[in-house]
């Protein structure tokens, strides 16, 4: 059986750092570089913040995180049962935001795509959003270092 983690917590901004730390602790078993760990933590922060701010706004809700280790990859899903996204492709465009333009940069999905190897977003209005990210660990090793 693959190793996995399931986590759920109230959609409160105070829990974003907890979620990031919990996923990082789980991911650490892959013996990754500091850079790879920073990428994962940043992507998780963005996904959780999106769920809290855009998924639930001022309403109450639960954020769900599922992680699993498959070989040398970590698969991370962040899910909410909130407002949903009406146009995923538009939402993935840099600088697009439905939040307060002064407070939000609209770069969440761009950051996730930059730091992870795969990003998939599924959403339905008034049902919620599921963001699945995959990071392959060790891909930054030059080929010539594998030669004996």
N, C-alpha and C positions, 0 to 999 in steps of 0.2 A: 504494500500500500504506500502511495506517495504521502509525504508528510504534509500536513495542512494546518491552517489556522482559521477559525471563525470568530469574528468579533462584532459586537453591536453596542452602540452607545447613543445617548441623546444627541441630537443635532445642535450642539452648543459650541461656539468658537473655542471655549476653554478646552474642549476635547481634541482639537486638531493636533496639538503637540503630543498628546497621549497616543493617538492613532499612529502618528509618524514613528514614535519611539517603539511601539509594539510591533509594527511591521519591520522596522529595522532590526529589532532583537530576533525576530523569527528568521529574517533573511540572512543574518550573520552566520548561520550554519553553512552557507555556501562559500565561506572563506574568500570574500570579495575584496577588491581594492577599496581604499577610502573614497576614491572618485565614484566608483560604482554604487557604493552605499549612499553617497550624497545625492546621486541621481535618483535613486529609489525614494529616498526621504523627500526630496523636492516634489517628485511626481505625486506621491501619496498626499502630501500637503495640499497640492493644487486640487486633486480630485475630492478630498474631504471638504475643503473650503467651498468648492463648487456645490457639493451636495448640501452643505449647511446654508450657504448664502442664497443660491439660486434654486435649489430643490425645495427648501422649506421656507426661506425668507423669514418672516416673523412668526410663522406657525411652528408647532411642535412636531417632532418626528424622530425617527431613528435612522442612523447611518449604519450600514452593514459593510463589513470588509471580509473578504474571503481571500486567503493566500494559499498557494500550494507550491511545493518544490517539485519540479519535473526535470530530472537529470541536472544540467547546469543552468536551468532557467527558474526564475521565480515568476509566477502568474499571480497578479493582484487584481481583484475586482472590488470596486467601491460602488455601492448601490444605495439609492434613496427611493422612497415611495412618495415623492413630492410632486412638484408642478410639471415636470417633464420639459422637454425641449421641442419647440415647434419645428425648427429647421436645424438639424444637426450640422449640415455643411456650413451654414451661415455662422452657427455658434463656434465652429472650429476656425473661423477666419481670425487672424491676428487683429487685436484691438476691438473686436466686436464684444459688447457686453450688454446685459439687460440690467446690470446693477448701476449704482451711482457712479457716473463717469469720473467723478473726482476721487473716489475711493478705490475703484477697481480698474485694472489695466486692460482686461479682456484678453489676457495672454495665457490663461489656464491650460487650454487644450494644446496650444503651441508649445508650452513648456513640457507638458506630458509627452507629446510626440518627439520632442528634442531629446529628452532624457531616457526614454524607454525605446525598446526595439519594435514594439507593436502597440498600437492603441486602437481599441474598438469601442464605439459608443452606440448604445441602444437606448431609445427613449420613446415614451408615449405620453402625450399630454394628460395631466391629472392622474397618471399611473406611476411615473417615476423614471429614473435614469440609471443605467448600469454602465460603468466605465471599466473596461478590462484592459490591463496593461501587462506586457511581458518584457522581461529584461533577461538577456542571455549574459551570464557571468563568465568573464575570462576572454571575451571576444577581442579585447584590446591588445592581446599578446601578439607581437609580430611573429610571422611564420618562421623566421630564421631562428627564433629562440626555441623552437620545438625540435630542431635538428640536433642529433648527437654527434 
